[in-house]
């Protein structure tokens, strides 16, 4: 199975002035890409890294959510926690200055049993972490964070 990743060149990669915020975003993308690829162990690793990054950035609620995702033993459970976790990561990145690049807030109306859910991406193309290869391109860009 080919891995789906954000295909953003280093020159277009979102960059923040705050190293702690950069770490949060980088670990979030690691987790999101692992879920796109339906890779349980890599998602656990990304969530564990995100837990540390969010804790270092002072977001205790996000760190606790990340810890739960890291401890999940099923992709369904990991994906169930992504929407709330995305909201916490969004708070962190919007509180910092994005010095370069864009972040796309994307939405799938079918995720979370039809309730809909968001995720963040460095690229405009849709790669849905809630369904992976089952419905890889289901979703749309709802906001550009610049």
Secondary structure, DSSP 8 states (H G I E B T S, - for coil): ---------TTTS-EESSHHHHHHHHHHHHHHHHHHTT-HHHHHHHHHHHHHHHHHTT-HHHHHHHHHHHH-SSHHHHHHHHHHHHHHHHHHHHTS-EEES-EEEEEETTHHHHT-EEEEESSSS---TTTGGGSTT--EEEEEE-
